[in-house]
Amino acid sequence: MTTSIQPNIHTIFEPTTCTWQYIIACPTTSHAAIIDSVLDFNPSSNTISTTTADSLLSLVEEHKYTISHVLETHAHADHLTASYYLKQRLSPSQTSSPKICIGKRISTVQSTFGAKFSVPPQELENVFDHLWDDNEKFQIGDLTAEVLYLPGHTPDHVGYKIGENIFTGDSIFNPDIGSARCDFPGGDANALWGSMNRLFSLPEEVKLYTGHDYPPAERGEKELAYTTVRDQRERNKHVKVGTKEAEFVSWRKERDSGLGEPRLLNVALQINVRGGRMPGDGMLLLPVKGEGDLVGMMRSGKL
């Protein structure tokens, strides 16, 4: 994978949700894209704030970037996207409004969670400016970017190939973390295996920028934004070279069966399937669970 122009890459770690956000800039035009932005949410007070997103805007202003795209790798279950907020803040200061973009299979996720959370259909229509086809190419200034379909963690998951870099989202984690869960609706451990091995087929020097990092104590280092294909092939604790697909799939399914749901799942997905917009009435639904006889009482209306 070679190209005459390599991007300037800003890596911004959001520690509350352990999310990597990226600003990818063309060095010749100063056009740029933002990948997997975070909108802050405090579940103890049900408060949304923009401190993290505003730090991205400050970086954009500092470097005098023009943001052409606000990119999502998938509909996140562990953080709220700041995409719509960023678009609203950036649009008045630019000659053209940035486009919020995600893979075309977001419609599957919207259908699933729109029904679960009783989202009015009109609040899911045209909330993304562009839905990517597999392998679609687009420009960030003079940079050519390509969309890679990388399913498994979620059915809509994509990555972005820009220069000698892949922004993988949650399709692979750093070698000492391994892989992401596959138990969300439409998730598939076999598909994730295929996606990770697709990444392994790239040239060894290609950098893989991941969507999260959860540094284990034994690492002895801070968060890592990327490793190389070579590093992943040799050291990924779940899928390094020599690992069998059946072995990985069996382990991943067993592991996922014991995991609790992400802390922000119910809030994040209601916002994220709307492309970062709030519900029309400003209210979110919160599923309530009960145990034993309490379940029947809740369902019958006796409680």
C-alpha positions in Angstrom: 0.0 0.0 0.0 1.8 3.1 -1.2 0.7 6.7 -1.9 2.6 9.9 -2.5 0.6 11.8 0.2 0.4 10.7 3.8 -2.1 12.3 6.2 -1.4 14.2 9.3 -3.0 12.2 12.1 -4.1 13.6 15.4 -5.0 11.0 18.1 -7.2 12.2 20.9 -8.1 9.7 23.7 -11.3 10.1 25.7 -10.6 8.4 29.0 -14.1 8.0 30.4 -15.2 5.7 27.6 -11.6 4.7 26.6 -12.4 5.9 23.1 -9.8 6.9 20.4 -10.9 9.9 18.3 -9.0 10.9 15.2 -8.6 14.0 13.1 -7.1 13.1 9.7 -5.8 16.0 7.7 -4.5 16.5 4.2 -1.1 18.2 4.4 -1.5 20.1 1.1 -5.1 21.4 1.4 -5.8 21.4 5.2 -9.0 19.6 4.5 -9.7 17.0 7.3 -12.0 14.4 8.6 -13.0 13.5 12.2 -13.5 9.8 13.1 -15.5 8.5 16.0 -16.1 11.6 18.0 -17.4 11.5 21.6 -20.3 13.5 23.2 -19.9 13.4 27.0 -22.7 11.9 29.1 -22.9 11.7 32.9 -25.3 8.8 33.8 -25.6 9.8 37.5 -27.1 13.2 36.5 -28.3 12.3 32.9 -26.4 15.3 31.7 -24.9 15.7 28.2 -22.0 18.0 27.7 -19.5 18.9 25.0 -16.2 19.3 26.7 -14.6 16.5 24.6 -16.1 17.6 21.3 -15.1 21.2 22.0 -11.5 20.1 22.4 -11.7 18.6 18.9 -13.1 21.9 17.6 -10.2 23.8 19.3 -7.7 21.5 17.5 -9.5 22.1 14.2 -9.3 25.9 14.8 -5.7 25.8 15.9 -4.6 24.1 12.7 -7.1 26.0 10.5 -8.6 22.8 9.1 -11.7 22.6 7.0 -13.7 19.5 8.0 -15.1 17.8 5.0 -16.4 14.6 6.8 -17.4 13.5 10.2 -17.0 9.7 10.0 -18.4 6.9 12.1 -17.1 3.3 12.0 -20.4 2.0 13.4 -23.3 2.7 15.8 -21.4 2.8 19.1 -23.0 1.2 22.2 -20.4 2.5 24.6 -20.4 6.3 23.9 -22.6 9.0 22.4 -21.4 10.4 19.1 -20.8 14.1 18.8 -21.2 14.1 15.0 -24.3 16.2 14.7 -23.0 18.7 17.3 -19.8 19.0 15.4 -21.6 19.5 12.1 -23.7 22.3 13.6 -20.8 24.1 15.1 -18.6 23.8 12.0 -21.1 24.6 9.3 -21.3 28.4 9.9 -17.5 28.8 9.7 -16.9 26.8 6.5 -17.9 27.3 2.9 -19.5 23.9 2.9 -21.0 21.8 5.6 -19.2 18.6 6.7 -20.9 15.4 5.9 -21.8 12.9 8.6 -21.1 9.4 7.1 -21.5 5.8 8.1 -21.7 2.4 6.4 -24.9 1.6 4.5 -25.9 -1.3 6.9 -26.7 1.3 9.6 -30.3 0.8 8.4 -30.3 -2.7 9.9 -29.2 -1.3 13.3 -31.7 1.6 13.1 -34.5 -1.0 12.4 -33.5 -3.1 15.4 -33.0 -0.4 18.0 -35.6 2.0 16.5 -38.2 -0.7 17.3 -36.7 -1.4 20.7 -36.7 2.2 21.8 -39.9 3.2 20.0 -38.1 5.8 17.9 -40.5 7.6 15.5 -39.5 6.6 11.9 -39.2 10.2 10.9 -36.4 10.7 13.4 -34.3 8.0 11.6 -34.8 9.4 8.1 -31.8 11.1 6.4 -30.0 11.6 9.7 -26.7 10.7 8.0 -25.6 12.7 5.0 -24.0 9.7 3.2 -24.2 5.9 3.6 -21.0 4.3 2.3 -21.0 1.4 -0.1 -18.3 -1.3 0.5 -15.0 -0.3 -1.0 -16.3 3.2 -1.8 -13.6 5.8 -2.3 -13.7 9.5 -1.4 -11.5 12.5 -1.1 -10.2 14.4 2.0 -8.5 17.2 0.1 -5.8 15.5 -1.9 -6.0 12.3 0.2 -7.9 9.3 -1.2 -9.8 7.3 1.5 -11.4 3.9 1.0 -14.2 2.3 3.0 -13.6 -1.2 4.2 -16.5 -3.4 5.3 -15.3 -5.0 8.6 -18.4 -6.8 10.2 -18.5 -8.9 13.3 -18.6 -6.6 16.3 -21.7 -5.0 14.7 -23.3 -5.7 11.4 -22.8 -2.1 10.1 -19.1 -1.9 11.0 -16.6 -0.3 8.6 -13.0 0.9 8.7 -11.2 3.6 6.7 -8.1 3.2 4.7 -6.2 6.5 4.4 -2.6 6.3 3.1 -0.7 3.6 4.9 -3.2 3.6 7.8 -6.4 1.8 8.6 -8.8 3.3 11.2 -10.3 0.0 12.3 -12.9 1.1 14.9 -13.7 -2.0 17.0 -12.8 -4.6 14.3 -9.5 -5.3 16.1 -8.0 -4.1 19.4 -4.3 -3.7 20.4 -2.5 -7.0 20.6 -2.6 -7.2 24.4 -6.4 -6.5 24.4 -7.3 -8.8 21.5 -10.8 -8.5 20.1 -14.2 -6.9 20.7 -17.4 -8.6 21.8 -19.8 -9.9 19.1 -23.0 -10.4 21.1 -24.9 -7.3 20.0 -27.8 -7.9 17.5 -26.3 -8.8 14.2 -22.8 -9.4 15.7 -21.0 -12.5 14.5 -17.8 -14.0 15.8 -17.1 -15.8 12.5 -17.5 -12.5 10.7 -15.2 -10.8 13.1 -12.6 -13.5 12.5 -12.8 -12.8 8.8 -12.5 -9.0 9.3 -9.4 -9.4 11.5 -7.8 -11.7 9.0 -8.6 -9.3 6.2 -6.5 -6.8 8.1 -3.8 -9.4 8.6 -3.6 -9.7 4.8 -2.3 -6.1 4.4 1.4 -5.2 4.2 3.1 -5.7 7.5 4.1 -2.0 7.9 0.5 -0.7 7.6 -0.6 1.0 10.9 -3.9 -0.2 12.5 -5.5 2.6 14.5 -8.1 1.1 16.9 -11.3 2.5 18.3 -10.6 1.9 22.0 -7.8 1.0 24.3 -8.0 -0.6 27.8 -4.3 -0.8 28.8 -3.6 -3.8 31.0 -1.4 -3.2 34.0 1.4 -5.4 32.6 1.8 -3.1 29.6 3.6 -0.5 31.6 2.7 2.2 29.0 0.0 4.7 28.3 -2.8 4.2 25.8 -1.7 3.1 22.3 -3.5 4.5 19.3 -2.0 2.0 16.8 0.1 -1.0 16.2 1.3 -2.4 12.9 -0.1 -5.4 10.9 3.1 -7.2 11.8 2.6 -6.6 15.6 -1.0 -7.9 15.3 -0.1 -11.0 13.4 2.6 -11.9 15.8 1.1 -10.8 19.2 -2.7 -10.4 19.1 -3.8 -12.5 22.1 -6.9 -13.7 20.4 -6.1 -14.1 16.7 -2.4 -14.2 16.2 -1.1 -16.3 13.3 -1.6 -20.0 14.1 -4.9 -19.5 15.9 -7.8 -21.6 14.5 -11.1 -20.0 13.6 -13.1 -22.6 15.5 -11.0 -22.0 18.6 -11.5 -18.2 18.4 -15.2 -18.4 17.7 -15.8 -20.9 20.6 -13.8 -18.7 23.0 -15.5 -15.5 21.9 -19.0 -16.9 22.3 -18.2 -18.2 25.7 -16.6 -15.0 26.8 -19.5 -12.8 25.4 -22.1 -14.9 27.2 -20.7 -13.7 30.5 -20.5 -10.0 29.7 -22.9 -7.4 31.0 -24.2 -4.7 28.7 -22.2 -1.6 28.2 -22.9 1.1 30.8 -24.2 3.6 28.3 -25.8 1.2 25.8 -29.4 2.3 26.2 -28.6 6.0 26.0 -25.9 5.8 23.3 -27.9 3.8 20.8 -30.9 6.0 21.0 -28.7 9.0 20.1 -26.4 7.2 17.7 -29.1 5.7 15.4 -30.4 9.3 15.1 -26.9 10.4 13.8 -26.1 12.2 17.0 -29.4 14.0 17.3 -31.6 14.2 20.4 -35.1 12.8 20.4 -37.7 15.2 19.2 -39.3 15.5 22.7 -36.0 15.5 24.5 -36.9 12.3 26.3 -35.0 8.9 26.2 -36.5 5.5 27.1 -34.8 3.5 29.9 -35.6 -0.2 30.0 -36.4 -1.5 33.5 -35.7 -5.1 34.6 -37.2 -7.0 37.4 -36.6 -10.3 39.2 -38.9 -13.2 40.0 -42.6 -12.4 40.5 -41.8 -8.7 40.0 -41.4 -9.3 36.2 -45.0 -10.6 35.9 -46.3 -7.7 38.0 -44.6 -5.2 35.8 -45.9 -6.7 32.6 -49.5 -7.0 33.9 -49.6 -3.4 35.0 -50.0 -4.4 38.7 -46.9 -2.5 39.6 
